[in-house]
């Protein structure tokens, strides 16, 4: 891409697991009257980063997030480390670096919500809609963050 820049973001897998556990706790607390959902929330809270199902959900989330970033920001690849995943995106040269931290948070939230949506689709079909809606909102937020540009400078 002519006039492009490369940005890299790293997401720690432990941060995604913690986000899933925290969000599942609050989702369960908000629906205490639904004992099946409360139990599903307790199960995911008890999982850790060695949980094979959760690992699969994270891998699915990374694939989907890579596609979202490619569509919105520019060609994106990911590289798996032992404890993290690094996203490298080739984007426009005037992408505002000040948006990188907000973009990283949105990306992490996207992974967390993808895991929760997939988990609920399996454990309590029909309840995953909340997280599906959040993913739509996060895609829109990533689009807004990606649209911020540096002001051109005259030479």
C-alpha positions as CSV (number, residue, x, y, z in Angstrom):
1,X,0.0,0.0,0.0
2,X,1.6,3.3,-1.1
3,X,1.9,5.8,1.7
4,X,1.2,3.2,4.4
5,X,2.4,2.5,7.9
6,X,2.4,-0.7,9.9
7,X,1.0,-0.9,13.4
8,X,1.4,-3.8,15.7
9,X,-0.8,-4.6,18.7
10,X,-0.2,-7.4,21.2
11,X,-3.0,-9.0,23.3
12,X,-2.1,-11.2,26.2
13,X,-4.2,-14.4,26.2
14,X,-4.4,-14.2,30.0
15,X,-6.1,-10.8,29.7
16,X,-8.7,-12.3,27.4
17,X,-9.4,-15.2,29.9
18,X,-9.7,-12.7,32.8
19,X,-12.1,-10.6,30.7
20,X,-14.2,-13.7,29.9
21,X,-14.3,-14.7,33.5
22,X,-15.3,-11.2,34.7
23,X,-17.9,-10.6,32.1
24,X,-19.5,-14.1,32.7
25,X,-19.7,-13.3,36.4
26,X,-21.6,-10.1,35.7
27,X,-23.8,-11.7,33.1
28,X,-24.7,-14.4,35.6
29,X,-25.3,-11.9,38.4
30,X,-27.6,-9.9,36.2
31,X,-29.7,-13.0,35.5
32,X,-29.8,-14.6,38.9
33,X,-33.4,-15.7,38.3
34,X,-32.2,-17.9,35.4
35,X,-30.4,-20.7,37.2
36,X,-29.2,-22.3,33.9
37,X,-27.4,-19.2,32.9
38,X,-26.0,-18.7,36.4
39,X,-24.6,-22.2,36.2
40,X,-23.2,-21.6,32.7
41,X,-21.5,-18.4,34.0
42,X,-20.0,-20.3,37.0
43,X,-18.6,-22.9,34.6
44,X,-16.8,-20.4,32.4
45,X,-15.5,-18.5,35.5
46,X,-13.9,-21.7,36.7
47,X,-12.1,-22.2,33.4
48,X,-8.6,-21.1,32.9
49,X,-6.3,-20.5,29.9
50,X,-5.6,-24.2,29.8
51,X,-9.3,-24.9,29.0
52,X,-9.4,-26.4,25.5
53,X,-12.9,-25.1,24.7
54,X,-11.9,-21.6,25.7
55,X,-8.7,-21.8,23.7
56,X,-10.8,-22.8,20.7
57,X,-13.1,-19.8,21.2
58,X,-10.1,-17.5,21.5
59,X,-8.7,-18.9,18.2
60,X,-12.1,-18.3,16.5
61,X,-12.2,-14.8,17.9
62,X,-8.7,-14.0,16.7
63,X,-9.7,-15.2,13.2
64,X,-12.8,-13.1,13.2
65,X,-11.0,-10.0,14.6
66,X,-8.3,-10.3,12.0
67,X,-11.0,-10.3,9.3
68,X,-12.7,-7.2,10.9
69,X,-9.4,-5.4,11.1
70,X,-8.5,-6.2,7.5
71,X,-11.9,-5.0,6.3
72,X,-11.8,-1.7,8.3
73,X,-8.2,-0.8,8.9
74,X,-6.1,-2.6,6.3
75,X,-4.4,-5.9,5.6
76,X,-3.9,-7.6,9.0
77,X,-2.0,-10.7,10.0
78,X,-1.6,-12.4,13.4
79,X,1.2,-14.3,14.9
80,X,0.6,-16.6,17.9
81,X,3.1,-16.4,20.8
82,X,3.2,-18.7,23.8
83,X,1.2,-16.3,25.9
84,X,-0.1,-13.7,23.4
85,X,-1.1,-12.9,19.9
86,X,0.4,-10.1,17.8
87,X,-1.7,-8.4,15.2
88,X,0.2,-6.5,12.5
89,X,-1.8,-4.2,10.3
90,X,-0.7,-2.3,7.2
91,X,-2.9,0.9,7.2
92,X,-2.9,4.4,5.9
93,X,0.2,6.6,6.6
94,X,-1.8,9.2,8.4
95,X,-3.4,6.8,10.9
96,X,-3.3,8.6,14.3
97,X,-1.0,6.7,16.6
98,X,-2.9,8.2,19.6
99,X,-5.8,5.9,18.7
100,X,-3.7,2.8,19.2
101,X,-4.5,2.3,22.9
102,X,-8.2,2.7,22.3
103,X,-8.0,0.3,19.4
104,X,-6.2,-2.3,21.5
105,X,-8.9,-2.1,24.2
106,X,-11.6,-2.5,21.5
107,X,-9.8,-5.5,20.1
108,X,-9.5,-7.2,23.5
109,X,-13.2,-6.6,24.2
110,X,-14.0,-8.0,20.8
111,X,-12.1,-11.2,21.6
112,X,-13.8,-11.4,25.1
113,X,-17.3,-10.9,23.6
114,X,-16.7,-13.4,20.8
115,X,-15.8,-16.1,23.4
116,X,-18.8,-15.2,25.6
117,X,-21.1,-15.3,22.6
118,X,-19.9,-18.7,21.4
119,X,-19.9,-20.0,25.0
120,X,-23.5,-19.0,25.5
121,X,-24.6,-20.3,22.1
122,X,-23.4,-23.7,23.3
123,X,-24.5,-23.5,26.9
124,X,-27.7,-21.5,26.7
125,X,-28.9,-21.0,23.1
126,X,-30.7,-17.7,22.6
127,X,-28.8,-15.8,25.3
128,X,-25.8,-15.1,23.1
129,X,-27.7,-12.2,21.4
130,X,-26.5,-9.7,24.0
131,X,-22.9,-10.4,23.0
132,X,-23.7,-10.5,19.3
133,X,-25.0,-7.0,19.7
134,X,-21.9,-5.9,21.6
135,X,-19.7,-7.3,18.7
136,X,-21.7,-5.1,16.3
137,X,-21.0,-2.1,18.5
138,X,-17.3,-2.9,18.8
139,X,-17.0,-3.3,15.0
140,X,-18.5,0.2,14.7
141,X,-16.1,1.5,17.4
142,X,-13.1,0.0,15.6
143,X,-14.4,1.7,12.4
144,X,-14.5,5.1,14.1
145,X,-11.1,4.7,15.7
146,X,-9.7,3.7,12.3
147,X,-11.2,6.7,10.6
148,X,-9.2,9.2,12.7
149,X,-6.4,10.7,10.6
150,X,-3.5,13.1,11.2
151,X,-4.0,16.6,9.8
152,X,-2.0,17.0,6.6
153,X,1.1,19.2,6.9
154,X,2.2,21.6,4.2
155,X,5.8,21.5,3.2
